[in-house]
């Protein structure tokens, strides 16, 4: 699962700035709106909404913002209607790139993403060209400074997690998408506080790039991530 860890670390460092935190808020507000529109505004009966609210709270989003996003999603609060979009392509060195976003204008978003790919040595591909390389997974993070690694590892494996890695200041716990809530609840019951819990995509295989292509693709990933309509960017690079 090493294909995205360096990029995840870079994103976390960026998110410490005010501008990046604003983008993270936008990501979760849109996700809450889409989840509420698709499954209703009651989180008890809407797993996706429950996950989105958890994600929003993990970045300290105020409850009022969350309530307004739910209201907009259910049509009570007005505002633009957002929909999910997925773009797939290849970067320098043939690396696979999977882009997930939300937008209220698909033509604008497609043009923006196509421009970034072409400007930074990539090629936007057809639907399905790389999606098969990325397996949907649940991702739970725990503050590594607060808990012993063996304790967390033992608890996660007992609960049915697939894998755990230490990445800088976090334990990253991976599981099947249908297990994420059970494992989250199990860890909390064991006294282990969850920093975040969300859905992710993990490359089933990775590729090596030379230093030049790594530098080029980091610029491509960075520019994609800066787009307002882009929520997540995945790659299959073994950094």
HUWOWO-V617581 format. One record per residue. N is the residue number from 0. RES is the residue in one small letter. PSI is psi as a letter, one per 30 degrees, with the letter a starting at -180 (* if undefined). BURIAL is b if it has 16 or more other C-alpha atoms within 10 Angstrom, else e. Layout:
n = <N & N>
res = <RES & RES>
psi = <PSI & PSI>
burial = <BURIAL & BURIAL>
//
This chain:
n = <0 & 1 & 2 & 3 & 4 & 5 & 6 & 7 & 8 & 9 & 10 & 11 & 12 & 13 & 14 & 15 & 16 & 17 & 18 & 19 & 20 & 21 & 22 & 23 & 24 & 25 & 26 & 27 & 28 & 29 & 30 & 31 & 32 & 33 & 34 & 35 & 36 & 37 & 38 & 39 & 40 & 41 & 42 & 43 & 44 & 45 & 46 & 47 & 48 & 49 & 50 & 51 & 52 & 53 & 54 & 55 & 56 & 57 & 58 & 59 & 60 & 61 & 62 & 63 & 64 & 65 & 66 & 67 & 68 & 69 & 70 & 71 & 72 & 73 & 74 & 75 & 76 & 77 & 78 & 79 & 80 & 81 & 82 & 83 & 84 & 85 & 86 & 87 & 88 & 89 & 90 & 91 & 92 & 93 & 94 & 95 & 96 & 97 & 98 & 99 & 100 & 101 & 102 & 103 & 104 & 105 & 106 & 107 & 108 & 109 & 110 & 111 & 112 & 113 & 114 & 115 & 116 & 117 & 118 & 119 & 120 & 121 & 122 & 123 & 124 & 125 & 126 & 127 & 128 & 129 & 130 & 131 & 132 & 133 & 134 & 135 & 136 & 137 & 138 & 139 & 140 & 141 & 142 & 143 & 144 & 145 & 146 & 147 & 148 & 149 & 150 & 151 & 152 & 153 & 154 & 155 & 156 & 157 & 158 & 159 & 160 & 161 & 162 & 163 & 164 & 165 & 166 & 167 & 168 & 169 & 170 & 171 & 172 & 173 & 174 & 175 & 176 & 177 & 178 & 179 & 180 & 181 & 182 & 183 & 184 & 185 & 186 & 187 & 188 & 189 & 190 & 191 & 192 & 193 & 194 & 195 & 196 & 197 & 198 & 199 & 200 & 201 & 202 & 203 & 204 & 205 & 206 & 207 & 208 & 209 & 210 & 211 & 212 & 213 & 214 & 215 & 216 & 217 & 218 & 219 & 220 & 221 & 222 & 223 & 224 & 225 & 226 & 227 & 228 & 229 & 230 & 231 & 232 & 233 & 234 & 235 & 236 & 237 & 238>
res = <x & x & x & x & x & x & x & x & x & x & x & x & x & x & x & x & x & x & x & x & x & x & x & x & x & x & x & x & x & x & x & x & x & x & x & x & x & x & x & x & x & x & x & x & x & x & x & x & x & x & x & x & x & x & x & x & x & x & x & x & x & x & x & x & x & x & x & x & x & x & x & x & x & x & x & x & x & x & x & x & x & x & x & x & x & x & x & x & x & x & x & x & x & x & x & x & x & x & x & x & x & x & x & x & x & x & x & x & x & x & x & x & x & x & x & x & x & x & x & x & x & x & x & x & x & x & x & x & x & x & x & x & x & x & x & x & x & x & x & x & x & x & x & x & x & x & x & x & x & x & x & x & x & x & x & x & x & x & x & x & x & x & x & x & x & x & x & x & x & x & x & x & x & x & x & x & x & x & x & x & x & x & x & x & x & x & x & x & x & x & x & x & x & x & x & x & x & x & x & x & x & x & x & x & x & x & x & x & x & x & x & x & x & x & x & x & x & x & x & x & x & x & x & x & x & x & x & x & x & x & x & x & x & x & x & x & x & x & x>
psi = <g & f & f & g & e & e & e & e & e & e & e & e & e & e & f & f & l & e & e & e & e & e & e & e & e & e & e & e & e & e & e & e & e & e & e & e & e & e & g & l & g & j & f & e & g & j & e & e & e & e & e & e & e & e & e & e & f & f & g & h & k & k & e & e & e & e & e & e & e & e & e & e & e & g & g & f & g & a & l & l & j & k & l & k & k & k & k & k & a & k & a & k & g & g & k & k & k & k & k & k & l & k & l & g & j & e & e & e & e & e & e & e & e & e & e & e & e & e & f & h & g & l & k & k & a & l & k & f & f & f & e & f & f & j & k & k & l & k & j & k & k & k & j & f & f & f & k & k & e & e & e & e & e & e & e & e & e & e & f & g & l & e & l & k & k & j & j & c & g & k & k & j & k & k & l & l & f & f & f & e & e & e & e & e & e & e & e & e & f & g & g & j & k & k & e & l & k & l & k & a & k & k & k & f & l & l & l & k & l & l & e & e & e & e & e & e & f & e & e & e & e & e & e & e & f & f & k & e & f & k & e & k & k & k & l & h & k & j & *>
burial = <b & b & b & b & b & b & b & e & e & e & e & e & e & e & b & e & e & e & e & b & b & e & b & b & b & b & b & b & b & b & b & b & b & b & b & b & b & e & b & b & b & e & b & e & e & e & e & b & b & b & b & b & b & b & b & b & b & e & e & e & b & e & e & e & e & b & b & b & b & b & b & b & b & b & b & e & e & e & e & e & b & b & b & b & b & b & b & b & b & b & b & b & b & b & b & b & b & b & b & e & b & b & b & e & e & e & e & e & b & b & e & e & b & b & e & b & b & e & e & b & b & b & b & b & b & e & e & e & b & b & b & e & b & b & e & b & b & b & b & b & b & b & b & b & e & e & e & e & e & e & e & b & b & e & b & b & e & e & b & e & b & e & e & b & b & e & e & e & e & b & b & b & b & b & b & e & e & e & b & b & b & e & b & b & e & b & b & e & e & e & e & b & b & b & b & b & b & b & b & b & b & b & b & e & e & b & e & e & b & e & e & e & b & b & e & b & b & b & e & b & b & b & e & b & b & e & e & b & b & b & b & b & b & b & b & b & b & b & b>
//
